[in-house]
Amino acid sequence: MTRGFFITFEGGEGAGKSTQIRRLAEKLRAKGYKIVVTREPGGSPGAEAVRHVLLSGAAEPFGPEMEALLFAAARSDHVEQVIRPAIQSGKIVLCDRFLDSSRVYQGGTGSLDATYMAEIERIAINGMMPDMTLIMDIDPAEGLKRAAARRGAGEADRFEKEDLAIHQRRRQAFLAIAEQEPDRCIVIDASADVDAVENQITAAVFAAIEARSKVPHGRAKGA
Ligand code: TYD
């Protein structure tokens, strides 16, 4: 393929995104695709510098606009330094969280209005919309348990430590995005065992890549 393919993974805490990204990357590499695995907040040196400020809670006292703009600043750097060059050189990018996390965490369940969020999203992504988004859906009570087990003695981050009710609202907000954008989003049942989840993801991704390679000139967006 000439232009690459941009896949994002979204969902609540402990949904198993990073495990599944690792597995998918291996499968795709085995088929000869060139893969870039990345994550947000972070993924480029500039964005990684902002990551700690966000996840430690250091930006929280300065208000939701400050946090949302920092996520957007990190995203913009990540898009221009890492994602766009990879897509332009024909790679498949697998990104752990992207714009839907901002829509859900800062927009839907935060206090910022939709117009403000849409405006900073537009600036941050600058046309680089994901081709495909896998929404990893799991009951937050289960997800938080998994996240705590993974963390061991470490502390929960700024967002993990919020109330279960907020995590429940986030789950609904991700599902609402999937309903509004069915061409881009696929909901994956992340409560199933890890191999079953991998099979769901592999089937969906290979079908999408196949379908895309049949489109004569691909989609020009973001390239
Ligand atoms: P991270 O440690 O990367 O964990 P995971 O993706 O496994 O949950 O944490 C990222 C946190 O940042 C997560 O709680 C969601 C939050 N977040 C936002 O609030 N807005 C965003 O735009 C992004 C990318 C992440």
py3Dmol code that shows the C-alpha trace and the ligand (Angstrom):
import py3Dmol

protein = """\
ATOM      1  CA  MET A   1       0.000   0.000   0.000  1.00  0.00           C
ATOM      2  CA  THR A   2       1.247   3.505  -0.713  1.00  0.00           C
ATOM      3  CA  ARG A   3      -0.415   5.507   2.032  1.00  0.00           C
ATOM      4  CA  GLY A   4      -0.311   3.674   5.350  1.00  0.00           C
ATOM      5  CA  PHE A   5      -3.173   2.828   7.680  1.00  0.00           C
ATOM      6  CA  PHE A   6      -3.866   4.507  11.004  1.00  0.00           C
ATOM      7  CA  ILE A   7      -5.456   2.384  13.739  1.00  0.00           C
ATOM      8  CA  THR A   8      -6.235   3.672  17.223  1.00  0.00           C
ATOM      9  CA  PHE A   9      -7.143   1.690  20.342  1.00  0.00           C
ATOM     10  CA  GLU A  10      -9.462   3.290  22.862  1.00  0.00           C
ATOM     11  CA  GLY A  11     -11.335   2.335  25.995  1.00  0.00           C
ATOM     12  CA  GLY A  12     -11.274   2.538  29.758  1.00  0.00           C
ATOM     13  CA  GLU A  13      -8.565   1.563  32.205  1.00  0.00           C
ATOM     14  CA  GLY A  14      -7.367  -2.050  32.180  1.00  0.00           C
ATOM     15  CA  ALA A  15      -9.088  -2.960  28.903  1.00  0.00           C
ATOM     16  CA  GLY A  16      -5.927  -4.710  27.678  1.00  0.00           C
ATOM     17  CA  LYS A  17      -5.052  -2.268  24.918  1.00  0.00           C
ATOM     18  CA  SER A  18      -1.272  -2.556  25.188  1.00  0.00           C
ATOM     19  CA  THR A  19      -1.274  -6.389  25.242  1.00  0.00           C
ATOM     20  CA  GLN A  20      -3.498  -6.493  22.193  1.00  0.00           C
ATOM     21  CA  ILE A  21      -1.468  -3.871  20.343  1.00  0.00           C
ATOM     22  CA  ARG A  22       1.670  -5.951  20.930  1.00  0.00           C
ATOM     23  CA  ARG A  23      -0.018  -9.082  19.608  1.00  0.00           C
ATOM     24  CA  LEU A  24      -1.495  -7.345  16.576  1.00  0.00           C
ATOM     25  CA  ALA A  25       1.853  -5.749  15.741  1.00  0.00           C
ATOM     26  CA  GLU A  26       3.488  -9.205  15.738  1.00  0.00           C
ATOM     27  CA  LYS A  27       0.816 -10.648  13.457  1.00  0.00           C
ATOM     28  CA  LEU A  28       1.031  -7.765  11.017  1.00  0.00           C
ATOM     29  CA  ARG A  29       4.841  -7.830  10.955  1.00  0.00           C
ATOM     30  CA  ALA A  30       4.718 -11.554  10.210  1.00  0.00           C
ATOM     31  CA  LYS A  31       2.656 -10.684   7.118  1.00  0.00           C
ATOM     32  CA  GLY A  32       5.336  -8.231   6.003  1.00  0.00           C
ATOM     33  CA  TYR A  33       3.693  -4.951   6.990  1.00  0.00           C
ATOM     34  CA  LYS A  34       5.836  -2.167   8.423  1.00  0.00           C
ATOM     35  CA  ILE A  35       4.416  -1.254  11.820  1.00  0.00           C
ATOM     36  CA  VAL A  36       4.818   1.692  14.163  1.00  0.00           C
ATOM     37  CA  VAL A  37       3.521   1.172  17.703  1.00  0.00           C
ATOM     38  CA  THR A  38       2.946   4.335  19.673  1.00  0.00           C
ATOM     39  CA  ARG A  39       0.830   5.773  22.492  1.00  0.00           C
ATOM     40  CA  GLU A  40      -0.741   8.883  23.954  1.00  0.00           C
ATOM     41  CA  PRO A  41      -0.224  11.009  25.848  1.00  0.00           C
ATOM     42  CA  GLY A  42       3.306  10.757  24.463  1.00  0.00           C
ATOM     43  CA  GLY A  43       4.761   8.964  21.481  1.00  0.00           C
ATOM     44  CA  SER A  44       7.237  11.715  20.478  1.00  0.00           C
ATOM     45  CA  PRO A  45       9.955  13.343  22.616  1.00  0.00           C
ATOM     46  CA  GLY A  46       7.936  16.568  22.958  1.00  0.00           C
ATOM     47  CA  ALA A  47       4.732  14.753  23.873  1.00  0.00           C
ATOM     48  CA  GLU A  48       6.503  12.428  26.309  1.00  0.00           C
ATOM     49  CA  ALA A  49       7.768  15.538  28.121  1.00  0.00           C
ATOM     50  CA  VAL A  50       4.139  16.647  28.589  1.00  0.00           C
ATOM     51  CA  ARG A  51       2.937  13.145  29.573  1.00  0.00           C
ATOM     52  CA  HIS A  52       4.327  13.267  33.063  1.00  0.00           C
ATOM     53  CA  VAL A  53       2.784  16.684  33.728  1.00  0.00           C
ATOM     54  CA  LEU A  54      -0.647  15.277  32.807  1.00  0.00           C
ATOM     55  CA  LEU A  55      -0.555  11.838  34.428  1.00  0.00           C
ATOM     56  CA  SER A  56       1.074  12.940  37.689  1.00  0.00           C
ATOM     57  CA  GLY A  57      -1.810  15.379  38.212  1.00  0.00           C
ATOM     58  CA  ALA A  58       0.586  18.365  38.141  1.00  0.00           C
ATOM     59  CA  ALA A  59      -1.657  20.185  35.637  1.00  0.00           C
ATOM     60  CA  GLU A  60      -4.938  19.369  37.411  1.00  0.00           C
ATOM     61  CA  PRO A  61      -4.967  22.416  39.739  1.00  0.00           C
ATOM     62  CA  PHE A  62      -4.770  24.724  36.712  1.00  0.00           C
ATOM     63  CA  GLY A  63      -8.140  23.587  35.420  1.00  0.00           C
ATOM     64  CA  PRO A  64      -9.684  21.461  32.688  1.00  0.00           C
ATOM     65  CA  GLU A  65      -8.837  23.855  29.821  1.00  0.00           C
ATOM     66  CA  MET A  66      -5.160  23.674  30.734  1.00  0.00           C
ATOM     67  CA  GLU A  67      -5.260  19.861  30.774  1.00  0.00           C
ATOM     68  CA  ALA A  68      -7.202  19.645  27.502  1.00  0.00           C
ATOM     69  CA  LEU A  69      -4.790  22.032  25.771  1.00  0.00           C
ATOM     70  CA  LEU A  70      -1.788  20.087  27.042  1.00  0.00           C
ATOM     71  CA  PHE A  71      -3.263  16.831  25.683  1.00  0.00           C
ATOM     72  CA  ALA A  72      -3.843  18.671  22.389  1.00  0.00           C
ATOM     73  CA  ALA A  73      -0.307  20.104  22.335  1.00  0.00           C
ATOM     74  CA  ALA A  74       1.137  16.653  22.962  1.00  0.00           C
ATOM     75  CA  ARG A  75      -1.116  15.209  20.228  1.00  0.00           C
ATOM     76  CA  SER A  76      -0.100  17.834  17.688  1.00  0.00           C
ATOM     77  CA  ASP A  77       3.593  17.129  18.227  1.00  0.00           C
ATOM     78  CA  HIS A  78       2.995  13.360  18.086  1.00  0.00           C
ATOM     79  CA  VAL A  79       0.992  13.654  14.848  1.00  0.00           C
ATOM     80  CA  GLU A  80       3.550  15.806  13.069  1.00  0.00           C
ATOM     81  CA  GLN A  81       6.712  14.104  14.354  1.00  0.00           C
ATOM     82  CA  VAL A  82       5.649  10.458  14.291  1.00  0.00           C
ATOM     83  CA  ILE A  83       2.220   9.579  12.908  1.00  0.00           C
ATOM     84  CA  ARG A  84       2.042  11.605   9.688  1.00  0.00           C
ATOM     85  CA  PRO A  85       5.580  10.683   8.520  1.00  0.00           C
ATOM     86  CA  ALA A  86       4.849   6.989   9.178  1.00  0.00           C
ATOM     87  CA  ILE A  87       1.529   7.081   7.310  1.00  0.00           C
ATOM     88  CA  GLN A  88       3.110   8.960   4.417  1.00  0.00           C
ATOM     89  CA  SER A  89       5.773   6.279   4.100  1.00  0.00           C
ATOM     90  CA  GLY A  90       3.170   3.511   3.907  1.00  0.00           C
ATOM     91  CA  LYS A  91       3.387   2.126   7.454  1.00  0.00           C
ATOM     92  CA  ILE A  92       0.588   0.877   9.664  1.00  0.00           C
ATOM     93  CA  VAL A  93       0.418   2.933  12.855  1.00  0.00           C
ATOM     94  CA  LEU A  94      -1.040   1.323  15.989  1.00  0.00           C
ATOM     95  CA  CYS A  95      -1.709   4.009  18.566  1.00  0.00           C
ATOM     96  CA  ASP A  96      -2.713   3.364  22.188  1.00  0.00           C
ATOM     97  CA  ARG A  97      -5.333   6.129  22.759  1.00  0.00           C
ATOM     98  CA  PHE A  98      -5.867   9.173  20.543  1.00  0.00           C
ATOM     99  CA  LEU A  99      -8.522  11.825  20.024  1.00  0.00           C
ATOM    100  CA  ASP A 100     -11.433   9.798  21.423  1.00  0.00           C
ATOM    101  CA  SER A 101      -9.730   9.739  24.830  1.00  0.00           C
ATOM    102  CA  SER A 102      -9.787  13.544  24.840  1.00  0.00           C
ATOM    103  CA  ARG A 103     -13.406  13.588  23.687  1.00  0.00           C
ATOM    104  CA  VAL A 104     -14.332  11.224  26.511  1.00  0.00           C
ATOM    105  CA  TYR A 105     -12.044  12.216  29.403  1.00  0.00           C
ATOM    106  CA  GLN A 106     -11.840  15.980  28.845  1.00  0.00           C
ATOM    107  CA  GLY A 107     -15.065  16.461  26.832  1.00  0.00           C
ATOM    108  CA  GLY A 108     -17.896  13.990  27.521  1.00  0.00           C
ATOM    109  CA  THR A 109     -17.186  13.319  31.168  1.00  0.00           C
ATOM    110  CA  GLY A 110     -15.161  16.442  31.889  1.00  0.00           C
ATOM    111  CA  SER A 111     -16.638  19.899  32.030  1.00  0.00           C
ATOM    112  CA  LEU A 112     -15.568  21.332  28.668  1.00  0.00           C
ATOM    113  CA  ASP A 113     -18.085  22.074  25.970  1.00  0.00           C
ATOM    114  CA  ALA A 114     -18.234  20.276  22.673  1.00  0.00           C
ATOM    115  CA  THR A 115     -17.421  23.289  20.463  1.00  0.00           C
ATOM    116  CA  TYR A 116     -14.267  24.074  22.426  1.00  0.00           C
ATOM    117  CA  MET A 117     -13.199  20.414  22.306  1.00  0.00           C
ATOM    118  CA  ALA A 118     -13.912  20.135  18.565  1.00  0.00           C
ATOM    119  CA  GLU A 119     -11.822  23.232  17.884  1.00  0.00           C
ATOM    120  CA  ILE A 120      -8.732  22.012  19.738  1.00  0.00           C
ATOM    121  CA  GLU A 121      -9.167  18.532  18.263  1.00  0.00           C
ATOM    122  CA  ARG A 122      -9.104  20.016  14.750  1.00  0.00           C
ATOM    123  CA  ILE A 123      -5.896  21.889  15.480  1.00  0.00           C
ATOM    124  CA  ALA A 124      -4.242  18.926  17.216  1.00  0.00           C
ATOM    125  CA  ILE A 125      -4.888  16.307  14.546  1.00  0.00           C
ATOM    126  CA  ASN A 126      -4.620  18.609  11.507  1.00  0.00           C
ATOM    127  CA  GLY A 127      -6.485  16.160   9.266  1.00  0.00           C
ATOM    128  CA  MET A 128      -4.930  12.993  10.666  1.00  0.00           C
ATOM    129  CA  MET A 129      -8.170  11.147  11.491  1.00  0.00           C
ATOM    130  CA  PRO A 130      -7.779   7.447  12.313  1.00  0.00           C
ATOM    131  CA  ASP A 131      -8.828   5.056   9.557  1.00  0.00           C
ATOM    132  CA  MET A 132     -10.030   2.617  12.177  1.00  0.00           C
ATOM    133  CA  THR A 133     -10.677   2.811  15.915  1.00  0.00           C
ATOM    134  CA  LEU A 134     -11.055  -0.237  18.126  1.00  0.00           C
ATOM    135  CA  ILE A 135     -13.098   0.569  21.209  1.00  0.00           C
ATOM    136  CA  MET A 136     -12.072  -1.954  23.840  1.00  0.00           C
ATOM    137  CA  ASP A 137     -15.189  -2.296  25.951  1.00  0.00           C
ATOM    138  CA  ILE A 138     -15.111  -3.668  29.491  1.00  0.00           C
ATOM    139  CA  ASP A 139     -17.046  -3.170  32.725  1.00  0.00           C
ATOM    140  CA  PRO A 140     -14.949  -0.527  34.539  1.00  0.00           C
ATOM    141  CA  ALA A 141     -15.110  -2.465  37.819  1.00  0.00           C
ATOM    142  CA  GLU A 142     -13.311  -5.335  36.074  1.00  0.00           C
ATOM    143  CA  GLY A 143     -10.970  -3.014  34.150  1.00  0.00           C
ATOM    144  CA  LEU A 144      -9.898  -1.134  37.275  1.00  0.00           C
ATOM    145  CA  LYS A 145      -9.215  -4.459  39.011  1.00  0.00           C
ATOM    146  CA  ARG A 146      -6.963  -5.493  36.133  1.00  0.00           C
ATOM    147  CA  ALA A 147      -5.232  -2.089  36.108  1.00  0.00           C
ATOM    148  CA  ALA A 148      -4.581  -2.322  39.864  1.00  0.00           C
ATOM    149  CA  ALA A 149      -3.142  -5.838  39.512  1.00  0.00           C
ATOM    150  CA  ARG A 150      -0.851  -4.653  36.708  1.00  0.00           C
ATOM    151  CA  ARG A 151       0.278  -1.639  38.730  1.00  0.00           C
ATOM    152  CA  GLY A 152       1.190  -3.690  41.825  1.00  0.00           C
ATOM    153  CA  ALA A 153       2.419  -1.388  44.593  1.00  0.00           C
ATOM    154  CA  GLY A 154       2.533   1.674  42.276  1.00  0.00           C
ATOM    155  CA  GLU A 155       0.048   4.536  42.651  1.00  0.00           C
ATOM    156  CA  ALA A 156      -3.025   5.029  40.448  1.00  0.00           C
ATOM    157  CA  ASP A 157      -2.586   7.933  38.014  1.00  0.00           C
ATOM    158  CA  ARG A 158      -4.578  11.188  37.841  1.00  0.00           C
ATOM    159  CA  PHE A 159      -7.432   9.587  35.858  1.00  0.00           C
ATOM    160  CA  GLU A 160      -7.418   6.019  37.184  1.00  0.00           C
ATOM    161  CA  LYS A 161      -8.027   7.216  40.720  1.00  0.00           C
ATOM    162  CA  GLU A 162     -11.400   8.812  39.906  1.00  0.00           C
ATOM    163  CA  ASP A 163     -14.748   7.356  41.075  1.00  0.00           C
ATOM    164  CA  LEU A 164     -16.230   4.231  39.542  1.00  0.00           C
ATOM    165  CA  ALA A 165     -19.284   6.271  38.476  1.00  0.00           C
ATOM    166  CA  ILE A 166     -17.042   8.486  36.328  1.00  0.00           C
ATOM    167  CA  HIS A 167     -15.463   5.425  34.729  1.00  0.00           C
ATOM    168  CA  GLN A 168     -18.977   4.095  34.001  1.00  0.00           C
ATOM    169  CA  ARG A 169     -19.847   7.363  32.246  1.00  0.00           C
ATOM    170  CA  ARG A 170     -16.631   7.149  30.226  1.00  0.00           C
ATOM    171  CA  ARG A 171     -17.580   3.666  29.061  1.00  0.00           C
ATOM    172  CA  GLN A 172     -20.937   4.985  27.844  1.00  0.00           C
ATOM    173  CA  ALA A 173     -19.228   7.929  26.147  1.00  0.00           C
ATOM    174  CA  PHE A 174     -16.897   5.606  24.190  1.00  0.00           C
ATOM    175  CA  LEU A 175     -19.882   3.470  23.156  1.00  0.00           C
ATOM    176  CA  ALA A 176     -21.749   6.602  22.039  1.00  0.00           C
ATOM    177  CA  ILE A 177     -18.816   7.586  19.779  1.00  0.00           C
ATOM    178  CA  ALA A 178     -18.851   4.085  18.268  1.00  0.00           C
ATOM    179  CA  GLU A 179     -22.540   4.483  17.531  1.00  0.00           C
ATOM    180  CA  GLN A 180     -22.087   7.935  15.991  1.00  0.00           C
ATOM    181  CA  GLU A 181     -19.138   6.894  13.814  1.00  0.00           C
ATOM    182  CA  PRO A 182     -19.779   3.291  12.766  1.00  0.00           C
ATOM    183  CA  ASP A 183     -17.565   3.559   9.671  1.00  0.00           C
ATOM    184  CA  ARG A 184     -14.524   4.299  11.803  1.00  0.00           C
ATOM    185  CA  CYS A 185     -15.230   2.521  15.103  1.00  0.00           C
ATOM    186  CA  ILE A 186     -15.583  -1.116  16.046  1.00  0.00           C
ATOM    187  CA  VAL A 187     -16.503  -2.202  19.564  1.00  0.00           C
ATOM    188  CA  ILE A 188     -14.446  -5.118  20.861  1.00  0.00           C
ATOM    189  CA  ASP A 189     -15.639  -7.174  23.833  1.00  0.00           C
ATOM    190  CA  ALA A 190     -12.536  -6.778  25.989  1.00  0.00           C
ATOM    191  CA  SER A 191     -13.932  -8.873  28.837  1.00  0.00           C
ATOM    192  CA  ALA A 192     -13.371 -12.081  26.871  1.00  0.00           C
ATOM    193  CA  ASP A 193     -10.135 -14.013  27.409  1.00  0.00           C
ATOM    194  CA  VAL A 194      -7.030 -12.584  25.824  1.00  0.00           C
ATOM    195  CA  ASP A 195      -6.903 -15.003  22.862  1.00  0.00           C
ATOM    196  CA  ALA A 196     -10.573 -14.477  22.047  1.00  0.00           C
ATOM    197  CA  VAL A 197     -10.076 -10.698  22.117  1.00  0.00           C
ATOM    198  CA  GLU A 198      -7.053 -11.085  19.843  1.00  0.00           C
ATOM    199  CA  ASN A 199      -9.138 -13.091  17.379  1.00  0.00           C
ATOM    200  CA  GLN A 200     -11.853 -10.417  17.260  1.00  0.00           C
ATOM    201  CA  ILE A 201      -9.248  -7.729  16.626  1.00  0.00           C
ATOM    202  CA  THR A 202      -7.301  -9.678  14.024  1.00  0.00           C
ATOM    203  CA  ALA A 203     -10.446 -10.448  12.036  1.00  0.00           C
ATOM    204  CA  ALA A 204     -11.582  -6.812  12.069  1.00  0.00           C
ATOM    205  CA  VAL A 205      -8.180  -5.338  11.202  1.00  0.00           C
ATOM    206  CA  PHE A 206      -7.320  -7.771   8.414  1.00  0.00           C
ATOM    207  CA  ALA A 207     -10.749  -7.232   6.855  1.00  0.00           C
ATOM    208  CA  ALA A 208     -10.262  -3.454   6.957  1.00  0.00           C
ATOM    209  CA  ILE A 209      -6.766  -3.583   5.464  1.00  0.00           C
ATOM    210  CA  GLU A 210      -7.973  -5.903   2.740  1.00  0.00           C
ATOM    211  CA  ALA A 211     -10.934  -3.667   1.934  1.00  0.00           C
ATOM    212  CA  ARG A 212      -8.673  -0.643   1.798  1.00  0.00           C
ATOM    213  CA  SER A 213      -6.170  -2.201  -0.575  1.00  0.00           C
ATOM    214  CA  LYS A 214      -9.050  -2.736  -3.037  1.00  0.00           C
ATOM    215  CA  VAL A 215      -9.795   1.003  -3.186  1.00  0.00           C
ATOM    216  CA  PRO A 216      -7.796   2.161  -6.256  1.00  0.00           C
ATOM    217  CA  HIS A 217      -6.276   5.366  -4.880  1.00  0.00           C
ATOM    218  CA  GLY A 218      -6.968   4.966  -1.161  1.00  0.00           C
ATOM    219  CA  ARG A 219      -8.290   7.818   0.859  1.00  0.00           C
ATOM    220  CA  ALA A 220      -6.259  10.958   0.436  1.00  0.00           C
ATOM    221  CA  LYS A 221      -7.000  12.418   3.834  1.00  0.00           C
ATOM    222  CA  GLY A 222      -4.126  13.414   6.051  1.00  0.00           C
ATOM    223  CA  ALA A 223      -1.492  12.351   3.569  1.00  0.00           C
TER     224      ALA A 223
END
"""
ligand_1 = """\
25
TYD
P -1.828 5.389 30.501
O -0.932 5.191 31.661
O -1.214 5.563 29.164
O -2.772 4.190 30.595
P -3.875 3.410 29.838
O -4.022 3.940 28.436
O -3.353 2.011 29.905
O -5.101 3.630 30.645
O -2.791 6.582 30.876
C -3.295 7.493 30.072
C -4.363 8.224 30.865
O -4.582 9.518 30.295
C -5.686 7.499 30.863
O -6.229 7.562 32.168
C -6.548 8.326 29.944
C -5.952 9.693 30.018
N -6.101 10.472 28.757
C -6.927 11.578 28.724
O -7.558 11.929 29.744
N -7.039 12.314 27.573
C -6.346 11.975 26.439
O -6.476 12.664 25.395
C -5.476 10.832 26.479
C -4.679 10.432 25.274
C -5.378 10.109 27.667
"""
view = py3Dmol.view(width=600, height=400)
view.addModel(protein, "pdb")
view.setStyle({"model": 0}, {"cartoon": {"style": "trace"}})
view.addModel(ligand_1, "xyz")
view.setStyle({"model": 1}, {"stick": {}})
view.zoomTo()
view.show()
